[in-house]
Amino acid sequence: MQNTDLNGRPRKKSRSLAENVVEAVKARIRDGELKPGDKLPTESAIMQEQGVSRTVVREAISRLQAAGHVETRHGIGTFVLDRPAEGSLFIDPATITTLRDVLAMLELRISLEVEAAGLAAQRRTDEQLQEIRRLLDEMKARSSQPNEAVSFDLQFHLQIALSTGNQYFSDIMSYLSTVLIPRTRLNSAYLAHDDQQRYQLRLDSEHEDIYNAIARQDAEAARAAMRLHLTNSRERLRRADQEAASTLEKKA
């Protein structure tokens, strides 16, 4: 007899179920449904909502604690933290203020996401591929609304990290998401003196190449497409940084 959850879907391994619960809680924190200081629902409530066992819920909460998202106060409950706990990885978004800061973050992003794209191509499920496609379509549909497009851009890259099947890729991408995507902090098209529409069309094409490689399960092509996409972003900003420095020198 096939093991299924409360929705009649085949159950995944315990590790994957715990990851699903972790991502569901983190999404509610990111969306503001759960704010710092808020108490998480009870284990029983999460079990019913997610269709998982108590063991899975406890594993998920342990992972959230390890990542500094929540803390458990014995006898009281588990509460959302306003920042990673002391000793946890922490990068203050307020420190990402200049083009050079963004370029440094892009170097980190390249090292992380190129391999994530390759692993996603090898390991993604059909459902994960459908979600990547949906996010890409949503992003393109909102190309005239940069703030909304950025949100789906971020989710697109996060979904690729989730599709690696490696929790550490998705954990670090989720944590760094507020500082990793440069366009959430700086208007790259403006800084690069580029036409917004032309800039968006190039991004759409680069994202399509990443998606197509993952769909074909071509790991090397996925790595190459992600590297090209992020390197292009880096080079556009590097040129803008150089032009800004040159302008300052002329004025000096």
Secondary structure by P-SEA (a helix, b strand, c coil): cccccccccccccaaaaaaaaaaaaaaaaaacccccccccccaaaaaaaacccaaaaaaaaaaaaaaccccccccbbbbbbcccccccccccccccccaaaaaaaaaaaaacaaaaaaaaaacccaaaaaaaaaaaaaaaaacccaaaaaaaaaaaaaaaaaacccaaaaaaaaaacccccccccccccccccccaaaaaaaaaaaaaaaaaaaaaccaaaaaaaaaaaaaaaaaaaaaaaaaaaaaaaaac
